[in-house]
Amino acid sequence: MTLTFDPRIIRNEEENEKALAVVEELMHRRDRSLEENELYDLLITLIEKFEQEYYSPGKASTPHSMLLFFMEQQDIQESDLIDVIGYNDISEIVDGKREITREEAKALGQFFHVDPSLFI
């Protein structure tokens, strides 16, 4: 089944809710097509941009905020990332005590199916 959605800049809460519904559907879909993966990545970026501007004016996205955003959106717990990053490291990263390395960004990108540069 192919999903049809015309992505665009999110300008209000109603548009944000529609985009979130599509992300939710795509998140649970197994064997997403390349186009669906691209749509998923794009919508997450658009949602993040809207929510940063709407809920936290003046605050820029950081690698840490992106990680927390993806964890929240996909209901991922810190313990779910132990195999991705490592037991000791994930706690420090989630708590904001240290930055994400390039290798960790790559692993997180693969885990969340997004561009690793979001975590750098």
C-alpha positions in Angstrom: 0.0 0.0 0.0 1.4 3.3 -1.0 0.9 6.4 1.1 0.1 9.7 -0.6 1.0 12.9 1.2 2.1 16.2 -0.1 4.8 17.5 2.3 5.1 21.2 2.8 6.2 23.7 5.5 4.1 23.2 8.6 2.5 26.5 9.6 -0.1 25.6 12.2 -1.1 23.0 14.8 -3.6 21.3 12.4 -0.9 20.8 9.7 1.5 19.5 12.4 -1.1 17.0 13.6 -1.6 15.7 10.1 2.1 15.3 9.6 2.5 13.5 12.9 -0.3 11.1 11.9 1.6 10.2 8.7 4.9 9.8 10.6 3.1 7.5 13.1 1.8 5.4 10.2 5.2 5.2 8.5 7.0 4.5 11.8 5.1 1.3 12.2 5.2 0.2 8.6 7.5 -2.7 7.9 9.5 -2.7 4.6 9.0 1.0 3.8 9.9 1.9 0.2 12.7 4.3 -0.5 10.2 7.0 -1.2 8.4 6.3 2.1 11.8 6.5 4.0 12.5 9.9 2.4 9.0 11.1 3.2 9.5 9.9 6.8 12.8 11.8 7.1 11.4 14.9 5.6 8.3 15.0 7.8 10.4 14.5 10.9 12.5 17.5 9.9 9.5 19.6 9.1 7.8 18.7 12.4 11.0 19.4 14.4 11.3 22.8 12.7 7.7 23.7 13.4 7.8 22.5 17.0 11.0 24.3 17.7 9.6 27.6 16.4 6.1 27.1 17.8 6.9 25.8 21.2 10.4 27.1 21.8 11.0 30.3 19.8 14.6 31.3 19.5 16.0 27.9 20.4 17.9 26.1 17.7 17.8 22.3 17.3 20.8 20.5 18.8 22.0 17.0 18.3 20.9 16.3 21.9 17.4 17.7 21.2 17.1 15.7 18.0 17.9 12.5 19.9 15.3 13.3 22.6 12.8 14.2 19.9 13.2 10.9 18.0 13.2 8.9 21.3 9.9 10.6 22.3 8.3 10.3 18.8 9.1 6.6 18.6 8.6 5.8 22.3 12.2 4.7 22.6 13.7 4.3 26.1 17.3 4.8 27.0 17.6 1.1 27.6 16.5 0.5 24.0 19.7 2.3 22.8 22.2 0.3 24.8 22.9 -2.1 21.9 23.3 0.9 19.5 25.6 3.1 21.6 26.7 1.1 24.7 25.6 0.9 28.3 27.8 3.7 29.8 27.7 6.0 26.8 24.0 6.2 26.2 23.2 7.5 29.7 25.8 10.3 29.4 24.4 11.2 25.9 20.7 11.2 26.9 21.5 13.2 30.0 23.4 15.8 27.9 26.7 15.2 29.7 28.6 14.6 26.6 28.3 15.1 22.8 27.5 12.4 20.3 30.6 11.2 18.3 30.5 10.7 14.5 30.4 6.9 15.0 27.6 7.2 17.4 25.7 9.6 15.1 26.1 7.0 12.3 24.7 4.2 14.5 21.8 6.5 15.7 21.0 7.5 12.1 20.8 3.8 11.1 18.7 3.0 14.2 16.2 5.8 13.6 16.4 5.6 9.8 17.5 9.3 9.4 20.5 11.2 8.2 23.3 10.8 10.8 24.1 14.5 10.4 21.1 15.3 12.6 23.1 14.0 15.6 26.3 15.9 14.8 
